[in-house]
Amino acid sequence: MRDPYLYPDTEVLKNLLGIRDSKKLQEAEGDYVTFRLSEIAEDDRMTGVFDFSALPDLSGYLRMGRKAPHHEY
C-alpha cells in the first residue's frame, strides 16, 4: 500500500511548499530553520534557561511556523 503522506512516485513527504525533490526540500527546510533561528537570536524576550520542556514549542516554532514560543530561553 502506498504511503498517502508521500507525493506519488517519490519518497518525499507532502509539504506546504509543494516541493517534490528531496534535495530541494532539504535545502528549503534548512533555509527556513536558519531564518527562524535568526529571529530567536534577535528577539530580546528570549532570555533565560533553555530546558527539555521548551523543546516542543521550539520545534514547532522552527519547523512548523507556529507563533514564538512562550518559554524563555
MOPAC internal coordinates of N, CA, C and O (Angstrom, degrees):
PM7 1SCF
backbone

  N    0.0000 0     0.00 0     0.00 0    0    0    0
  C    1.4591 1     0.00 0     0.00 0    1    0    0
  C    1.5298 1   109.64 1     0.00 0    2    1    0
  O    1.2310 1   120.71 1   -46.14 1    3    2    1
  N    1.2816 1   116.25 1   133.86 1    3    2    1
  C    1.4601 1   123.59 1  -178.72 1    5    3    2
  C    1.5230 1   110.62 1   -72.91 1    6    5    3
  O    1.2310 1   120.40 1   -41.21 1    7    6    5
  N    1.3164 1   116.84 1   138.79 1    7    6    5
  C    1.4601 1   122.28 1   178.28 1    9    7    6
  C    1.5320 1   108.93 1   -71.00 1   10    9    7
  O    1.2310 1   119.84 1   -59.95 1   11   10    9
  N    1.3323 1   117.91 1   120.05 1   11   10    9
  C    1.4679 1   120.43 1  -176.99 1   13   11   10
  C    1.5301 1   113.26 1   -71.12 1   14   13   11
  O    1.2310 1   120.35 1   168.97 1   15   14   13
  N    1.3274 1   116.93 1   -11.03 1   15   14   13
  C    1.4621 1   120.42 1  -178.85 1   17   15   14
  C    1.5249 1   112.78 1   -90.90 1   18   17   15
  O    1.2310 1   120.46 1   176.35 1   19   18   17
  N    1.3357 1   116.74 1    -3.65 1   19   18   17
  C    1.4606 1   121.26 1   178.50 1   21   19   18
  C    1.5168 1   110.27 1  -102.69 1   22   21   19
  O    1.2310 1   121.20 1   -30.09 1   23   22   21
  N    1.3368 1   115.30 1   149.91 1   23   22   21
  C    1.4621 1   119.20 1   171.67 1   25   23   22
  C    1.5292 1   107.59 1   -66.18 1   26   25   23
  O    1.2310 1   120.14 1   -36.14 1   27   26   25
  N    1.3320 1   117.34 1   143.86 1   27   26   25
  C    1.4685 1   120.30 1   179.23 1   29   27   26
  C    1.5358 1   111.56 1   -55.43 1   30   29   27
  O    1.2310 1   121.29 1   -40.88 1   31   30   29
  N    1.3172 1   115.13 1   139.12 1   31   30   29
  C    1.4659 1   123.25 1   177.33 1   33   31   30
  C    1.5230 1   113.36 1    60.81 1   34   33   31
  O    1.2310 1   120.09 1  -154.14 1   35   34   33
  N    1.3292 1   117.43 1    25.86 1   35   34   33
  C    1.4707 1   121.66 1   175.31 1   37   35   34
  C    1.5264 1   108.48 1  -139.16 1   38   37   35
  O    1.2310 1   121.37 1    -6.73 1   39   38   37
  N    1.3065 1   114.99 1   173.27 1   39   38   37
  C    1.4614 1   122.08 1   171.13 1   41   39   38
  C    1.5263 1   109.32 1  -111.86 1   42   41   39
  O    1.2310 1   120.21 1  -154.08 1   43   42   41
  N    1.3292 1   117.20 1    25.92 1   43   42   41
  C    1.4606 1   123.50 1  -176.28 1   45   43   42
  C    1.5243 1   110.06 1  -103.14 1   46   45   43
  O    1.2310 1   121.20 1   -51.47 1   47   46   45
  N    1.3299 1   115.30 1   128.53 1   47   46   45
  C    1.4635 1   119.87 1   176.78 1   49   47   46
  C    1.5236 1   110.46 1   -64.78 1   50   49   47
  O    1.2310 1   121.23 1   -37.66 1   51   50   49
  N    1.3109 1   115.24 1   142.34 1   51   50   49
  C    1.4605 1   119.48 1   174.16 1   53   51   50
  C    1.5268 1   107.77 1   -60.68 1   54   53   51
  O    1.2310 1   120.80 1   -39.51 1   55   54   53
  N    1.3319 1   116.09 1   140.49 1   55   54   53
  C    1.4539 1   120.05 1  -174.64 1   57   55   54
  C    1.5164 1   110.34 1  -144.72 1   58   57   55
  O    1.2310 1   120.89 1   -18.11 1   59   58   57
  N    1.3167 1   115.90 1   161.89 1   59   58   57
  C    1.4591 1   121.46 1  -176.62 1   61   59   58
  C    1.5265 1   113.00 1   -66.28 1   62   61   59
  O    1.2310 1   120.06 1   158.33 1   63   62   61
  N    1.3212 1   117.50 1   -21.67 1   63   62   61
  C    1.4489 1   120.72 1  -179.74 1   65   63   62
  C    1.5270 1   112.77 1   -85.94 1   66   65   63
  O    1.2310 1   120.67 1   168.01 1   67   66   65
  N    1.3228 1   116.33 1   -11.99 1   67   66   65
  C    1.4604 1   120.45 1   179.85 1   69   67   66
  C    1.5167 1   113.45 1    72.22 1   70   69   67
  O    1.2310 1   120.13 1  -160.67 1   71   70   69
  N    1.3237 1   117.36 1    19.33 1   71   70   69
  C    1.4623 1   122.08 1  -178.81 1   73   71   70
  C    1.5221 1   109.14 1   -81.17 1   74   73   71
  O    1.2310 1   120.55 1   -52.15 1   75   74   73
  N    1.3283 1   116.55 1   127.85 1   75   74   73
  C    1.4589 1   121.63 1  -177.21 1   77   75   74
  C    1.5209 1   113.19 1  -108.19 1   78   77   75
  O    1.2310 1   120.05 1   175.01 1   79   78   77
  N    1.3090 1   117.52 1    -4.99 1   79   78   77
  C    1.4618 1   122.88 1   178.24 1   81   79   78
  C    1.5280 1   108.39 1   -98.85 1   82   81   79
  O    1.2310 1   120.33 1   -56.44 1   83   82   81
  N    1.3291 1   116.97 1   123.56 1   83   82   81
  C    1.4668 1   120.17 1  -173.55 1   85   83   82
  C    1.5264 1   112.83 1   -62.62 1   86   85   83
  O    1.2310 1   119.96 1   141.00 1   87   86   85
  N    1.3210 1   117.67 1   -39.00 1   87   86   85
  C    1.4652 1   120.66 1   179.64 1   89   87   86
  C    1.5323 1   110.59 1   -64.64 1   90   89   87
  O    1.2310 1   120.53 1   134.88 1   91   90   89
  N    1.3224 1   116.60 1   -45.12 1   91   90   89
  C    1.4668 1   120.22 1   179.33 1   93   91   90
  C    1.5256 1   110.90 1   -64.77 1   94   93   91
  O    1.2310 1   120.37 1   143.04 1   95   94   93
  N    1.3348 1   116.90 1   -36.96 1   95   94   93
  C    1.4694 1   120.27 1   178.41 1   97   95   94
  C    1.5265 1   110.63 1   -66.15 1   98   97   95
  O    1.2310 1   120.25 1   137.70 1   99   98   97
  N    1.3254 1   117.12 1   -42.30 1   99   98   97
  C    1.4671 1   119.99 1   177.68 1  101   99   98
  C    1.5287 1   110.78 1   -60.71 1  102  101   99
  O    1.2310 1   120.31 1   137.96 1  103  102  101
  N    1.3093 1   117.01 1   -42.04 1  103  102  101
  C    1.4700 1   120.73 1   178.93 1  105  103  102
  C    1.5236 1   111.00 1   -64.04 1  106  105  103
  O    1.2310 1   120.46 1   136.38 1  107  106  105
  N    1.3216 1   116.72 1   -43.62 1  107  106  105
  C    1.4687 1   120.59 1   179.87 1  109  107  106
  C    1.5200 1   110.81 1   -64.73 1  110  109  107
  O    1.2310 1   120.34 1   138.15 1  111  110  109
  N    1.3296 1   116.95 1   -41.85 1  111  110  109
  C    1.4627 1   120.51 1   178.56 1  113  111  110
  C    1.5200 1   110.67 1   -62.91 1  114  113  111
  O    1.2310 1   120.56 1   136.76 1  115  114  113
  N    1.3421 1   116.54 1   -43.24 1  115  114  113
  C    1.4653 1   120.64 1   178.88 1  117  115  114
  C    1.5221 1   112.11 1   -61.32 1  118  117  115
  O    1.2310 1   121.01 1   136.61 1  119  118  117
  N    1.3220 1   115.68 1   -43.39 1  119  118  117
  C    1.4670 1   119.97 1   178.14 1  121  119  118
  C    1.5255 1   111.02 1   -62.67 1  122  121  119
  O    1.2310 1   120.85 1   137.22 1  123  122  121
  N    1.3224 1   115.97 1   -42.78 1  123  122  121
  C    1.4686 1   120.66 1  -178.11 1  125  123  122
  C    1.5274 1   111.00 1   -65.47 1  126  125  123
  O    1.2310 1   120.27 1   134.83 1  127  126  125
  N    1.3384 1   117.09 1   -45.17 1  127  126  125
  C    1.4643 1   120.58 1  -179.74 1  129  127  126
  C    1.5268 1   110.26 1   -65.15 1  130  129  127
  O    1.2310 1   120.10 1   139.97 1  131  130  129
  N    1.3253 1   117.41 1   -40.03 1  131  130  129
  C    1.4638 1   120.52 1   177.25 1  133  131  130
  C    1.5209 1   110.76 1   -60.17 1  134  133  131
  O    1.2310 1   120.57 1   136.21 1  135  134  133
  N    1.3218 1   116.52 1   -43.79 1  135  134  133
  C    1.4628 1   120.76 1   178.22 1  137  135  134
  C    1.5257 1   110.97 1   -61.26 1  138  137  135
  O    1.2310 1   120.40 1   134.33 1  139  138  137
  N    1.3451 1   116.85 1   -45.67 1  139  138  137
  C    1.4615 1   120.07 1  -179.08 1  141  139  138
  C    1.5272 1   111.26 1   -65.47 1  142  141  139
  O    1.2310 1   119.92 1   142.25 1  143  142  141
  N    1.3365 1   117.76 1   -37.75 1  143  142  141
  C    1.4631 1   120.41 1   176.35 1  145  143  142
  C    1.5212 1   111.28 1   -63.06 1  146  145  143
  O    1.2310 1   120.47 1   141.92 1  147  146  145
  N    1.3296 1   116.71 1   -38.08 1  147  146  145
  C    1.4598 1   119.04 1   178.69 1  149  147  146
  C    1.5255 1   110.89 1   -65.46 1  150  149  147
  O    1.2310 1   120.22 1   146.42 1  151  150  149
  N    1.3296 1   117.18 1   -33.58 1  151  150  149
  C    1.4660 1   120.16 1   175.48 1  153  151  150
  C    1.5228 1   110.84 1   -62.34 1  154  153  151
  O    1.2310 1   120.43 1   136.96 1  155  154  153
  N    1.3260 1   116.79 1   -43.04 1  155  154  153
  C    1.4686 1   120.75 1   178.98 1  157  155  154
  C    1.5279 1   109.86 1   -64.13 1  158  157  155
  O    1.2310 1   120.33 1   135.89 1  159  158  157
  N    1.3233 1   116.98 1   -44.11 1  159  158  157
  C    1.4643 1   121.28 1  -178.01 1  161  159  158
  C    1.5304 1   111.71 1   -61.57 1  162  161  159
  O    1.2310 1   120.36 1   148.63 1  163  162  161
  N    1.3105 1   116.92 1   -31.37 1  163  162  161
  C    1.4621 1   121.03 1  -177.84 1  165  163  162
  C    1.5291 1   113.21 1   -91.40 1  166  165  163
  O    1.2310 1   119.92 1   173.79 1  167  166  165
  N    1.3274 1   117.75 1    -6.21 1  167  166  165
  C    1.4615 1   121.93 1  -176.69 1  169  167  166
  C    1.5215 1   110.02 1   -88.24 1  170  169  167
  O    1.2310 1   120.26 1   -66.80 1  171  170  169
  N    1.3178 1   117.12 1   113.20 1  171  170  169
  C    1.4594 1   122.02 1  -178.31 1  173  171  170
  C    1.5294 1   113.12 1   -65.22 1  174  173  171
  O    1.2310 1   119.93 1   160.77 1  175  174  173
  N    1.3243 1   117.74 1   -19.23 1  175  174  173
  C    1.4648 1   120.22 1  -179.77 1  177  175  174
  C    1.5196 1   112.21 1   -76.29 1  178  177  175
  O    1.2310 1   119.66 1   163.65 1  179  178  177
  N    1.3309 1   118.25 1   -16.35 1  179  178  177
  C    1.4602 1   122.26 1  -177.21 1  181  179  178
  C    1.5190 1   109.68 1   -88.79 1  182  181  179
  O    1.2310 1   120.97 1   -99.74 1  183  182  181
  N    1.3155 1   115.75 1    80.26 1  183  182  181
  C    1.4581 1   121.00 1   178.44 1  185  183  182
  C    1.5171 1   108.87 1  -129.96 1  186  185  183
  O    1.2310 1   120.43 1   -14.51 1  187  186  185
  N    1.3078 1   116.78 1   165.49 1  187  186  185
  C    1.4490 1   120.75 1   176.32 1  189  187  186
  C    1.5128 1   112.08 1   108.69 1  190  189  187
  O    1.2310 1   121.14 1    30.39 1  191  190  189
  N    1.3264 1   115.43 1  -149.61 1  191  190  189
  C    1.4629 1   122.22 1  -173.22 1  193  191  190
  C    1.5268 1   110.06 1  -101.01 1  194  193  191
  O    1.2310 1   121.34 1   -47.87 1  195  194  193
  N    1.3096 1   115.05 1   132.13 1  195  194  193
  C    1.4533 1   120.92 1   172.56 1  197  195  194
  C    1.5214 1   106.91 1   -94.05 1  198  197  195
  O    1.2310 1   120.03 1   -57.63 1  199  198  197
  N    1.3384 1   117.55 1   122.37 1  199  198  197
  C    1.4575 1   120.30 1  -179.32 1  201  199  198
  C    1.5273 1   110.34 1  -133.11 1  202  201  199
  O    1.2310 1   121.11 1    -1.18 1  203  202  201
  N    1.3310 1   115.48 1   178.82 1  203  202  201
  C    1.4644 1   121.80 1  -175.75 1  205  203  202
  C    1.5239 1   112.33 1   -58.02 1  206  205  203
  O    1.2310 1   119.76 1   143.72 1  207  206  205
  N    1.3136 1   118.05 1   -36.28 1  207  206  205
  C    1.4648 1   120.61 1  -178.30 1  209  207  206
  C    1.5322 1   112.59 1   -66.74 1  210  209  207
  O    1.2310 1   120.66 1   162.14 1  211  210  209
  N    1.3241 1   116.34 1   -17.86 1  211  210  209
  C    1.4690 1   120.78 1   179.79 1  213  211  210
  C    1.5264 1   112.72 1   -84.00 1  214  213  211
  O    1.2310 1   119.62 1   163.02 1  215  214  213
  N    1.3279 1   118.33 1   -16.98 1  215  214  213
  C    1.4602 1   121.10 1  -174.32 1  217  215  214
  C    1.5315 1   114.79 1   -57.77 1  218  217  215
  O    1.2310 1   118.67 1   134.05 1  219  218  217
  N    1.3403 1   120.15 1   -45.95 1  219  218  217
  C    1.4716 1   118.34 1  -179.38 1  221  219  218
  C    1.5304 1   113.11 1   -59.98 1  222  221  219
  O    1.2310 1   120.47 1   137.38 1  223  222  221
  N    1.3237 1   116.70 1   -42.62 1  223  222  221
  C    1.4633 1   119.62 1   179.12 1  225  223  222
  C    1.5228 1   111.25 1   -66.67 1  226  225  223
  O    1.2310 1   120.67 1   137.94 1  227  226  225
  N    1.3245 1   116.32 1   -42.06 1  227  226  225
  C    1.4600 1   120.07 1  -179.75 1  229  227  226
  C    1.5246 1   110.46 1   -64.25 1  230  229  227
  O    1.2310 1   120.23 1   135.54 1  231  230  229
  N    1.3107 1   117.17 1   -44.46 1  231  230  229
  C    1.4623 1   121.04 1   179.05 1  233  231  230
  C    1.5233 1   110.93 1   -60.83 1  234  233  231
  O    1.2310 1   120.51 1   135.04 1  235  234  233
  N    1.3138 1   116.63 1   -44.96 1  235  234  233
  C    1.4594 1   120.60 1   178.37 1  237  235  234
  C    1.5139 1   112.18 1   -61.83 1  238  237  235
  O    1.2310 1   120.85 1   141.76 1  239  238  237
  N    1.3168 1   115.98 1   -38.24 1  239  238  237
  C    1.4636 1   120.63 1   179.43 1  241  239  238
  C    1.5271 1   111.16 1   -67.83 1  242  241  239
  O    1.2310 1   120.70 1   135.59 1  243  242  241
  N    1.3163 1   116.26 1   -44.41 1  243  242  241
  C    1.4571 1   120.29 1  -176.15 1  245  243  242
  C    1.5239 1   112.82 1   -71.97 1  246  245  243
  O    1.2310 1   119.86 1   137.08 1  247  246  245
  N    1.3102 1   117.87 1   -42.92 1  247  246  245
  C    1.4544 1   120.91 1  -169.23 1  249  247  246
  C    1.5175 1   114.78 1  -103.79 1  250  249  247
  O    1.2310 1   120.04 1   158.83 1  251  250  249
  N    1.3153 1   117.54 1   -21.17 1  251  250  249
  C    1.4536 1   118.66 1  -172.39 1  253  251  250
  C    1.5203 1   113.87 1  -120.47 1  254  253  251
  O    1.2310 1   120.63 1  -174.80 1  255  254  253
  N    1.3098 1   116.39 1     5.20 1  255  254  253
  C    1.4528 1   119.04 1   174.84 1  257  255  254
  C    1.5165 1   115.15 1    71.76 1  258  257  255
  O    1.2310 1   120.58 1  -158.90 1  259  258  257
  N    1.3344 1   116.49 1    21.10 1  259  258  257
  C    1.4695 1   118.89 1   176.70 1  261  259  258
  C    1.5175 1   109.91 1   -68.49 1  262  261  259
  O    1.2310 1   121.36 1   -11.69 1  263  262  261
  N    1.3310 1   115.01 1   168.31 1  263  262  261
  C    1.4677 1   120.19 1   175.84 1  265  263  262
  C    1.5188 1   109.39 1   -64.71 1  266  265  263
  O    1.2310 1   121.08 1   -15.93 1  267  266  265
  N    1.3025 1   115.55 1   164.07 1  267  266  265
  C    1.4669 1   121.49 1  -178.62 1  269  267  266
  C    1.5227 1   110.41 1   -54.76 1  270  269  267
  O    1.2310 1   120.70 1   -38.84 1  271  270  269
  N    1.3265 1   116.26 1   141.16 1  271  270  269
  C    1.4674 1   121.10 1   180.00 1  273  271  270
  C    1.5213 1   111.91 1   -60.16 1  274  273  271
  O    1.2310 1   121.01 1   -29.41 1  275  274  273
  N    1.3199 1   115.67 1   150.59 1  275  274  273
  C    1.4641 1   121.09 1   177.92 1  277  275  274
  C    1.5239 1   111.27 1   -84.52 1  278  277  275
  O    1.2310 1   120.65 1   161.21 1  279  278  277
  N    1.3222 1   116.36 1   -18.79 1  279  278  277
  C    1.4634 1   119.14 1   179.19 1  281  279  278
  C    1.5138 1   109.56 1   -68.59 1  282  281  279
  O    1.2310 1   121.54 1   -27.17 1  283  282  281
  N    1.3305 1   114.66 1   152.83 1  283  282  281
  C    1.4456 1   119.70 1   171.63 1  285  283  282
  C    1.5216 1   107.24 1   -95.47 1  286  285  283
  O    1.2310 1   120.40 1   -45.10 1  287  286  285
  N    1.3109 1   116.83 1   134.90 1  287  286  285
  C    1.4719 1   120.68 1  -179.41 1  289  287  286
  C    1.5020 1   109.82 1  -107.81 1  290  289  287
  O    1.2310 1   120.10 1   180.00 1  291  290  289

